[in-house]
Amino acid sequence: MTKHSMYDGPFTGGKDEDRVAHDIVEKEAWLRSFGMAPYTSPSDYNISKVNKKRAESLEKANSMFSSPPAARIVLIEDAAQNLPACEKIPGVLSAEFKQHLEGLKQDCLTSVNWSGACSQVSHAIKQHTIDKVVILGSASIFSHTGEYIFWQHEMGFVLAIFELAKQQAQSKKTRIPKLYFQDPSFCAADHRLLQDLGGQVIHDPEAFMRYIDEKTLVFAKCPPLTMYFQDLLQTRPAVCISTDLKQTIDGALYLQSKYSDFPPNFDIRGTAESFMIGRQKAELHQAMHHLYPSIPDRGLDNFLVNMWVYWQGEKVDATREAKKVGKLGNKAKKWLESL
């Protein structure tokens, strides 16, 4: 299953702690703007730096008032304690945040900027009866390394995928699919939020053992290579939206030869070839353009870069096809006899 690296110090995603503290306070302010209770799961991070940055941010905001220092201190203390109207419980979905994510979902379904990706996913879904949509590694919005700009757009796309699966089920008059999330970084606040969005959180590694099968759509953005090859590809879902398989083979072979991340006898190429038997594929495109219009060369406008959709081709019922041929033969025979 997925391996977790060990660090001597707190994990900060490659950023210095002051930058992480700044990003946390900015994200909490963003959540607060939608009526969500600001919260950050501390994990192994030194949260004292965040508390200091919060105080600095509040002091800066209150410095714009003409109040005397004593009054400004009261304002700071009140702001720190005044959680918004969502029962003051981190993760409880506010009406404003639900509306925001619903807007992003609708943008994915209707905007020309997303039309390419959504049409490709829709085409793959129509080949199957999907009863489960499993999202792997969607990341915690409440983690100290959680990043909100891409998280919100990815969640909008995930909800759009789920909507497409539900629409297909309704058109086929089959059971409405269920939505599942799995990520080891989830905290209790993530559980509440995802459940309020209509999903269910499953614990690692349940997805691979109980939930993914030939009627499942899987979305896994940038999964760890060990999990990708040893777990995900082995389950053979009906539809898989994930990192470009061809590009990941070389990376997996490198890890196997240099760091023993894979067992020496594990057949990486063979696993990929087996997974692709009978499958079609398409690269996702036209997604999230102009996310950073002020920084055109940033290269982050498409969060689906190097993402592909893989789906099992439509199965042909040999018996049914034989009957069709037989019926056509009988019709031809009767036509000849009538001449």
N, C-alpha and C positions, 0 to 999 in steps of 0.2 A: 504494500500500500504506500501511500504518499510518505516520503521521508521529510523530517523537519530538521533543519540545521541547528546546531547549538552554537551560541555566542557567549563570549566572556562577559560582554556588557549588554545593555538593552538594545533591542533591535529598533533601528530608526529608518530603515529603508534607504540607507546611504546618505541621509541628510544629517547635518549637525543638530544637536539637541535644541538649540535656540530656534532654528528654522522649523523643526517639528512642532515646537511649542507655538510658534506663530501660526502655522497651518492649522493646528488644533483649534485655537481660539477663533480663527477665521471660519472654520467649518461649523463650530458651535454657534457662531453668530448667524451663519446661513440657515442652520436648522431652526434657530429661534425666530428667524424672519417668517417662517412658515407655521409658527405656533407649535413647534416641536420642542420638547424638553431638551435643553443642551446637555449632552453627556458624552464622556469619552472613557472607554474601558481601559484602565491603567495598564493591565498586563504586567510586563516587567519594566515599564518605562517610568522614569523619574517624574511623577506628576507635579512635583513642587515647582518645576520650571513653568509648567502650564498655569499654575495658580498665580505665579508672579506675572506672567504675560497677560492673564485675564485682568489682574488688578491694574496693570499699566494701560490696557485698552480702555477700561472703565474710567480711569483717571483722565485719559486723553479726551474721552467723550464728554466727561463732566467739566473739563476745563473750559469748555465753550460757554458755560453758564457764568453769570456774574455773581453767583452765590459766594458767600464767604467760605473759607476752607472748612470750617466745622460742618456747614450745610452740605458741602460737596462730599464729605466723608459719609454722611447719612445717605446721600444719593447713591454712592458706590455700594454701600452695604445693602440698600434696598434692591438695587439692580441685580446684585449677586444672588439674592434670595428669591427674587420674584420670577418663578418659573411660569411659562405661558399656560393657557387654558387647555391642556390635554391631560388632565388629572395629575399633572406633575410627575408622571411616570415615564422614564425614558423609553422610547420605542413605540409608545401609543400613537397611532396614526391620527394626525389632526386633519380636519376637513380641508385646510389650505394645502397641506402637503399632498394629500390624496388627489386633489384637483390638479396640482402641479404635475404629478406623475402621470395622471390621466391625459393631460395635455401633451406630454412628451410621447406617450403611447400613440395618441391620435396623429401626431406629427409623423411618427414612423409609418403609420398605416396609409397616410394620405399625401405626405410631402414628396416632391420630386427628388429631394436630396436622399430619400430612403427607398425610392421606388425599386431600384435595382436589387438591393438586398432582400426586401420584403417579397418581391415577385419570385426570386429564386427559392426562398424558404417556402413560400406558398406552393410552388410547383412540386417541391419535394414532399410536402405534407400530403398533397392530393393523391400521391401514389400509395398511401397507407391509411390504416385506421389507427390513429394515435390516441392512446388512453392515458399516457403519462408524459409530462414535460418535466425533465430533470435539469436543474441549473447547478453546475459544479463550479465552485471557486468564484462566486460573484463578489466576494470580499465583504468585510464588515464596514458599514458606514460609521460605526461607533468606535472602531479600533483607533489607537493613537496614530497609526500609519494610514488610516482610512482617508481616501481622497474623494471629494464630493463632485467635482466637475464631471469627470467621466462616469462616476457611479450612477448619477441620475440619468444620463443618456443610455447607459447600458441597461439600467432597470427599465427604462421606457421601451427599449428594443425587446427585452425579455417579455414584458407584458404584451407587446405587440405580437410576438411569436405565439404566446399562449392564446391570444385572441384569435389568431389565424387557425390554431388547432381546434378551438371551440367552434368556430364557424364551420370548419370542415366536418366536425362531428354532428353538428346540427343538420347540415345538408345531407349527410349519410344516414341520419336518424340513429346514430350510435351513442354510446355513453359519453357524456361530457368528460374530457380529460381532467386529471388532477395535476397541480403544480407543486413541485418539490424543490427544495434548496438544500445544498450541502456545502459547507465550508468549515474547516476546523477553527477558523478565527471568529466565528459567530459568538456573540455574547447574548445574554438574556434580552437586551434591548433589540437586537437584530431579530430574535425569535418573535417578539411582539409585533414589530414592524412588518415582517414578512407574512405573518399569520393574518394581520389586518389587511394585507394586500391580496389575500386569498390563497396564499401558499402554505406549505407545511415544511418545517425544518426536519431533516433526517440527519442522523449522526454518522460521521465518518467511521467505517467504510460501508455503511448500509446500502448506499446507492448501487454499488457494484454487486452486492450479494442478494438484494431483494427487489430492486426497483427498475433496473434497466433490462429490457428485453426487446423482442422484435416488434413491439408496439409502442416503443418509447422514442421520444425526441430528446436529444441531449444537447445542451449548450455548455461548452467548456472553453472559456477564453484563456489562452496561454496556460494550460495545465502543466504541472511538473512532468518532465519527460518520463520518469519512472512510472508515474500513475497513468500517463497517456498510453504507454505501450503494454505495461503489465496488467492494467486493470480495465481502462476504458475500451480499448480496441478488442479485448477479449469478450466483452459483453455483447458486441454486435447489435447496437440499437438500429431501429428502422431509419432514423435520421440523426446525423451527428454534425453539429456546427462547431468547428474547432480549428485549431492551428493547422496550417498547411502541412499535411502528412509528409509530403516529399521533402520539405525543408527540415523537418524534425529528425529524419532518419540519421543524417550526418551528425547532428548534435548528440543523439542517443548513442551512436557508435563511439563517439569521442568519450562520453561519460563511462561507457563500458570498458574502454581500453585504458583510460587514464586514472579513473577514480573508483572503479569497481562498483558503480551505482547499480549496475545490472549484473545478474549472475553470469559467469563467463560462458555458459552454454545456452544462454537465452538468445533465441533467433529473432533479432530485431527486424531485419528485412523480411523474413518469412512471416512474422506477425502482421506487418503492414500489407504484404501481398495477400495474405489470407483475408484480412479485413476488407480489401477492395474487391474481392471476387463478387461479381454480379452487381457492383455499385456504380453509380454515376456520381459526378462531382461538378461543382461550379464554384468559382471564386466570388466571394461576396464583394460588392462594390457599391458606389453611390451612397455613402452613409456619412452623416455628420460633417458635411462640408461647411466651411465658414464658422466653425466653432471658435476659432481664434482669428477673426477678420483683421485685427490690428497687428497680428504677427504672422503674415502670410507664409513665411519660410520656417515656421516652427515644426512642421511635419507631423502634427498631431491632429489634423483635421478629420482623419478617418480612423476611428478606434477599431474598426473591423479590418485593418490592414493585415494581410497574411492570414485572414480567416476564410475558411472554405466550408461549404455544405456538402456532406456526403450522404447519399441515400440509396437504399436498396432498390434496384429496379423492380418494376411491377412484375409480380410472379404470374406465369402463364399456367393455367390449369390444363394439363395435357388431355385429360378425359373430356373436358368441355370442348376443347379445340377439335378433338377427334369427332365428337358428335356434330359440331358445326360442319366439318368437312363431309360427314356422312349425309347430312341434310341437303347440302349443296349438290352432292352426287345424285341423290334421289330426284331433286328438282330438275337437274340436267337430263336425267333418264326419261322423266315424264315429258319433258319438252320435246326430246327427240322422237318419242313415241307418238306425239301429237302431230308431227309433221306429215 
